[in-house]
Amino acid sequence: MIKLTSPLAVVVLAAMVAMGPLATSMYLPAFPAMAETFGVGADEVQLTLSAYMIGLAVAQLLCGPLADRFGRKPLLLTGMALFCLGSVGCTFADSIDRLFGYRFLQAFGAASGMVLAQAMVRDTFEPIDAAKKLAYMGSTVAVAPALAPVVGGTLLVAFGWPSIFLVLALYAALTLAIVSVGLPESLPRDRRQPLHPRTVSGNYLAVIGNRAFLAHALAVSLMFAGHYGFMSGAPFVLIELFDVPEARFGWYFLFVVVAFITGNLLGARLTARVGGHRLILAGGSLLVLAGALLVTFTMSGTDAVAAIIGPQVIYGIGSGMMMPQLIAGALAPFQHMAGTAASLLGFIQMGSAAASSALVGRLYDGTALPMVLVIGLAGASALVIYLALVGRPTLTPQAE
C-alpha cells in the first residue's frame, strides 16, 4: 500500500482528480466536428459540456455524505467504474441526445475522484500543509489537461472524435486498477458520520451557513465559471473565427494551462510566507486585469489569436495562485465532515461552470464578445464577493 503522506500518493490522487478535467478538455477540439456529425448547432454541442458539469454538480452532493459514512475508497472504485462505462457509451453514441446521457453518467464517475481526493488530503494534513499539497496536486493534475487538447486534436485528425472517449475509458480502467490495489483508506471508522437524511441536511446547512466557507466557495466557483466560459467558447472562436487548425488548437490551450500551473507553483511556494488571504487578493486582481484586457481587445476589433490567449494566460496565473488557497480555506473548518464540505464546494463550482458554459453557448453570435464578457464578469465578481464576505483570513502565514 502507498502511504498517503508520500509524494507518490499525491500523484495517485492527482490521477483521480484528473479524470474530470481530462473528460472536459480532451474533446474540445472536436466541437465543430461533432456539430457536423450530429447535424446540430454550436449551442447544442456546447451543452454536452454543460450536461457534464451538471452531472458533476449533482453527483458531488451525493458523493460526500456517502464517503463520510462508508469511507473514501469504496466510493472511489464505484465512481471510476461509472466513468469507464460512460466513456464507452460516448464512444458509440449515435445521437446528440444519447451523448448528453453518457456525458452525465461519465460525470457521476468523475465526481468521486474530484471530491474524495480533496477530502483525503484534508483527512491527512492540517490546513497550511493541505493547501501546499492541493497546490502541488493541482500542478500535477494540470499537466494532463494541458496536453489533453493536443492529444485530442491528434486523435480527432487521425481516427475521428469517438477515439477520444475510447482513450478516456482506457485511462479510467488503468486508474481503477491502481487505486484498487495500492491506495489505502484515509477515513478511520471512528470518524465516519451516520447516513440519515436529517443528519445529511443538517451537515449541509452547517457548511453553507459558515461565512468562511461561503466566501471561499463562491469566489472559487466564479473563478471556475470564467475558465469554463473560455473552454466552452474557445473551440468555436479560435477554430471557426480565427481559422486555427483543429490539431493546433490544443497548443494554444496549452499556454493557458501552463499559466495555471505556474500560478499553482508560485502559490505553493508563497503560502507559508505571505498567507492565503494575500495570495487570493493578488490572484483576484489578475483576474480583473485579464477580463478588462479581453473586453478591450475584442471591442476594438482586434482579430489576433494573442488578443484572446494573452489575457487568458494572465487569468490562468491568477486562478492558479488563488484556487488552492480558496479550496483549503473552504474546507478548513470541517475536519470531521470534509467529504460533505468538499461535495458542497464541488456542487457550487460545477453548477457555476455549467451555467457559464451554457450561457456562452446560448449567447454565441459568431463573435468572441459573449465569451469575453462572461469571463470578465466572472473574474471580477470572484474578487468582489470574496472581499464582501471574508472576515479574517482563514489561512495565515506560518514559518517554514
Secondary structure in CASP SS format (residue, H / E / C, confidence):
PFRMAT SS
TARGET T0000
AUTHOR 0000-0000-0000
METHOD secondary structure of the structure
MODEL  1
M C 1.00
I C 1.00
K C 1.00
L C 1.00
T C 1.00
S C 1.00
P H 1.00
L H 1.00
A H 1.00
V H 1.00
V H 1.00
V H 1.00
L H 1.00
A H 1.00
A H 1.00
M H 1.00
V H 1.00
A H 1.00
M H 1.00
G H 1.00
P H 1.00
L H 1.00
A H 1.00
T H 1.00
S H 1.00
M C 1.00
Y C 1.00
L H 1.00
P H 1.00
A H 1.00
F H 1.00
P H 1.00
A H 1.00
M H 1.00
A H 1.00
E H 1.00
T H 1.00
F H 1.00
G C 1.00
V C 1.00
G C 1.00
A H 1.00
D H 1.00
E H 1.00
V H 1.00
Q H 1.00
L H 1.00
T H 1.00
L H 1.00
S H 1.00
A H 1.00
Y H 1.00
M H 1.00
I H 1.00
G H 1.00
L H 1.00
A H 1.00
V H 1.00
A H 1.00
Q H 1.00
L H 1.00
L H 1.00
C H 1.00
G H 1.00
P H 1.00
L H 1.00
A H 1.00
D H 1.00
R H 1.00
F H 1.00
G C 1.00
R H 1.00
K H 1.00
P H 1.00
L H 1.00
L H 1.00
L H 1.00
T H 1.00
G H 1.00
M H 1.00
A H 1.00
L H 1.00
F H 1.00
C H 1.00
L H 1.00
G H 1.00
S H 1.00
V H 1.00
G H 1.00
C H 1.00
T H 1.00
F C 1.00
A C 1.00
D C 1.00
S C 1.00
I H 1.00
D H 1.00
R H 1.00
L H 1.00
F H 1.00
G H 1.00
Y H 1.00
R H 1.00
F H 1.00
L H 1.00
Q H 1.00
A H 1.00
F H 1.00
G H 1.00
A H 1.00
A H 1.00
S H 1.00
G H 1.00
M H 1.00
V H 1.00
L H 1.00
A H 1.00
Q H 1.00
A H 1.00
M H 1.00
V H 1.00
R H 1.00
D H 1.00
T H 1.00
F C 1.00
E C 1.00
P H 1.00
I H 1.00
D H 1.00
A H 1.00
A H 1.00
K H 1.00
K H 1.00
L H 1.00
A H 1.00
Y H 1.00
M H 1.00
G H 1.00
S H 1.00
T H 1.00
V H 1.00
A H 1.00
V H 1.00
A H 1.00
P H 1.00
A H 1.00
L H 1.00
A H 1.00
P H 1.00
V H 1.00
V H 1.00
G H 1.00
G H 1.00
T H 1.00
L H 1.00
L H 1.00
V H 1.00
A H 1.00
F H 1.00
G C 1.00
W C 1.00
P H 1.00
S H 1.00
I H 1.00
F H 1.00
L H 1.00
V H 1.00
L H 1.00
A H 1.00
L H 1.00
Y H 1.00
A H 1.00
A H 1.00
L H 1.00
T H 1.00
L H 1.00
A H 1.00
I H 1.00
V H 1.00
S H 1.00
V H 1.00
G H 1.00
L C 1.00
P C 1.00
E C 1.00
S C 1.00
L C 1.00
P C 1.00
R H 1.00
D H 1.00
R H 1.00
R C 1.00
Q C 1.00
P C 1.00
L C 1.00
H C 1.00
P H 1.00
R H 1.00
T H 1.00
V H 1.00
S H 1.00
G H 1.00
N H 1.00
Y H 1.00
L H 1.00
A H 1.00
V H 1.00
I H 1.00
G C 1.00
N C 1.00
R H 1.00
A H 1.00
F H 1.00
L H 1.00
A H 1.00
H H 1.00
A H 1.00
L H 1.00
A H 1.00
V H 1.00
S H 1.00
L H 1.00
M H 1.00
F H 1.00
A H 1.00
G H 1.00
H H 1.00
Y H 1.00
G H 1.00
F H 1.00
M H 1.00
S H 1.00
G H 1.00
A H 1.00
P H 1.00
F H 1.00
V H 1.00
L H 1.00
I H 1.00
E H 1.00
L H 1.00
F C 1.00
D C 1.00
V C 1.00
P C 1.00
E H 1.00
A H 1.00
R H 1.00
F H 1.00
G H 1.00
W H 1.00
Y H 1.00
F H 1.00
L H 1.00
F H 1.00
V H 1.00
V H 1.00
V H 1.00
A H 1.00
F H 1.00
I H 1.00
T H 1.00
G H 1.00
N H 1.00
L H 1.00
L H 1.00
G H 1.00
A H 1.00
R H 1.00
L H 1.00
T H 1.00
A H 1.00
R H 1.00
V H 1.00
G C 1.00
G H 1.00
H H 1.00
R H 1.00
L H 1.00
I H 1.00
L H 1.00
A H 1.00
G H 1.00
G H 1.00
S H 1.00
L H 1.00
L H 1.00
V H 1.00
L H 1.00
A H 1.00
G H 1.00
A H 1.00
L H 1.00
L H 1.00
V H 1.00
T H 1.00
F H 1.00
T H 1.00
M H 1.00
S C 1.00
G C 1.00
T C 1.00
D C 1.00
A C 1.00
V C 1.00
A H 1.00
A H 1.00
I H 1.00
I H 1.00
G H 1.00
P H 1.00
Q H 1.00
V H 1.00
I H 1.00
Y H 1.00
G H 1.00
I H 1.00
G H 1.00
S H 1.00
G H 1.00
M H 1.00
M H 1.00
M H 1.00
P H 1.00
Q H 1.00
L H 1.00
I H 1.00
A H 1.00
G H 1.00
A H 1.00
L H 1.00
A C 1.00
P C 1.00
F C 1.00
Q H 1.00
H H 1.00
M H 1.00
A H 1.00
G H 1.00
T H 1.00
A H 1.00
A H 1.00
S H 1.00
L H 1.00
L H 1.00
G H 1.00
F H 1.00
I H 1.00
Q H 1.00
M H 1.00
G H 1.00
S H 1.00
A H 1.00
A H 1.00
A H 1.00
S H 1.00
S H 1.00
A H 1.00
L H 1.00
V H 1.00
G H 1.00
R H 1.00
L H 1.00
Y C 1.00
D C 1.00
G C 1.00
T C 1.00
A C 1.00
L H 1.00
P H 1.00
M H 1.00
V H 1.00
L H 1.00
V H 1.00
I H 1.00
G H 1.00
L H 1.00
A H 1.00
G H 1.00
A H 1.00
S H 1.00
A H 1.00
L H 1.00
V H 1.00
I H 1.00
Y H 1.00
L H 1.00
A H 1.00
L H 1.00
V C 1.00
G C 1.00
R C 1.00
P C 1.00
T C 1.00
L C 1.00
T C 1.00
P C 1.00
Q C 1.00
A C 1.00
E C 1.00
END
